[in-house]
Amino acid sequence: MIYHLVRGALRAVVTVVIATIACTPVPGERLLITSGFTDQIFVLDANTGRVTDSLSLDRRPGERDGPHSVAVSPDGSHFYATLSHGEPSLWKYESKGLRLVGRLTLPTNGASRIRLSPDGLVAAIPDYWLSGGGMVSRVTFVGTEDLNVIASPELCAAPHDAVFSPSGDRVAVTCSLSDELVMVDTDGFRETTRFKVGENGDRPLNAAWTLDGRHLLVTLTTRSKFVELEVAAAMRQTSQVMTGDQPAQLAIAPGGSTVVVANRGSGSVTITTTDGTRRTEIDVPGAHPHGVAFGRDPSVAYVTYEGDTRTLGGVVAIDVETGEILWQTEVGSFTLGVAVLP
């Protein structure tokens, strides 16, 4: 085994290569990892897990601004990050040189995940306002070219995820405190459909569209499962797949055959299929798994874990065919977001 150890104030990093990698990520790909308690984005080599750079998003020295999410444009030329505390904001970077090129203060109380339209021209940022006591909050739609607010409709209590359909004509919004899914038409950014997901208190948190745009997978964070919804004029649940405790993010592999779910409560990852015919659960060597992303290789998933009061956060690379952990890097604290940069 190979160990790399770098220590510094709020920048502790440990990389462990678990085994000789037979299934290797695509050469040249990088990972972007948000560290909420250190106000940083870390840049890692996706092949080895080695930290190559870091970016500071510390708008308020001495306070936690909380980078929450990161997303990469479809052409790989830019990436975007949200700050969730203080003045919630959207940050835009050039991928080449990792240079900050724009920043927008959002008209919201918070900011959670960033989702981009298939053409990369629009970003959707929900206001995950848990402290709002169930008050209705917004999803803000931003033009990415010049960071202008296109629309900011009030939709539901504590929306957490707002995912564009593969065709880009609709956005599915998960409403964690009202146990709903709201569909928004991108022509005017108006609500078209509202659907009850699960039972009261199930807390739908994150979603993923199937490649054909006909179904949605939605994690129910208090029920240890995700459900499949048929997207039609009358939406309906078509199946469910059990996961570990408190499922957070999920991602569908390129090609659409494999689903990976990070289980925050049980410290595990569920590797399954959309219909649940194949299901494996593996432990993650870090507290509170949270984020999931794939690069171009459908056999490798990247999963962040938050850490806790005694341990660092970090990220692992997992071979989804074997369940083998290819490498692990401890990096940051309250480590949430992950995206792959070509």
HELIX and SHEET records of a PDB file:
HELIX    1   1 LEU A  130  GLY A  132  5                                   3    
SHEET    1   A 6 ILE A   2  VAL A   6  0                                        
SHEET    2   A 6 VAL A  13  VAL A  17 -1                                        
SHEET    3   A 6 ILE A 325  VAL A 331 -1                                        
SHEET    4   A 6 GLY A 314  ASP A 319 -1                                        
SHEET    5   A 6 VAL A 300  TYR A 305 -1                                        
SHEET    6   A 6 PRO A 289  PHE A 294 -1                                        
SHEET    1   B 4 VAL A  51  SER A  56  0                                        
SHEET    2   B 4 GLN A  40  ASP A  45 -1                                        
SHEET    3   B 4 ARG A  30  SER A  35 -1                                        
SHEET    4   B 4 THR A 335  LEU A 341 -1                                        
SHEET    1   C 4 PRO A  67  VAL A  72  0                                        
SHEET    2   C 4 HIS A  78  LEU A  83 -1                                        
SHEET    3   C 4 SER A  89  GLU A  94 -1                                        
SHEET    4   C 4 ARG A  99  THR A 105 -1                                        
SHEET    1   D 4 ARG A 115  LEU A 116  0                                        
SHEET    2   D 4 VAL A 122  PRO A 126 -1                                        
SHEET    3   D 4 VAL A 136  GLY A 143 -1                                        
SHEET    4   D 4 ASN A 148  ALA A 151 -1                                        
SHEET    1   E 4 ARG A 115  LEU A 116  0                                        
SHEET    2   E 4 VAL A 122  PRO A 126 -1                                        
SHEET    3   E 4 VAL A 136  GLY A 143 -1                                        
SHEET    4   E 4 GLU A 154  ALA A 157 -1                                        
SHEET    1   F 4 PRO A 159  PHE A 164  0                                        
SHEET    2   F 4 ARG A 170  CYS A 175 -1                                        
SHEET    3   F 4 GLU A 180  ASP A 185 -1                                        
SHEET    4   F 4 ARG A 190  LYS A 196 -1                                        
SHEET    1   G 4 PRO A 204  TRP A 209  0                                        
SHEET    2   G 4 HIS A 215  LEU A 220 -1                                        
SHEET    3   G 4 LYS A 225  GLU A 230 -1                                        
SHEET    4   G 4 ARG A 236  MET A 242 -1                                        
SHEET    1   H 4 PRO A 247  ILE A 252  0                                        
SHEET    2   H 4 VAL A 259  ASN A 263 -1                                        
SHEET    3   H 4 SER A 268  THR A 272 -1                                        
SHEET    4   H 4 ARG A 279  ASP A 283 -1                                        
END                                                                             
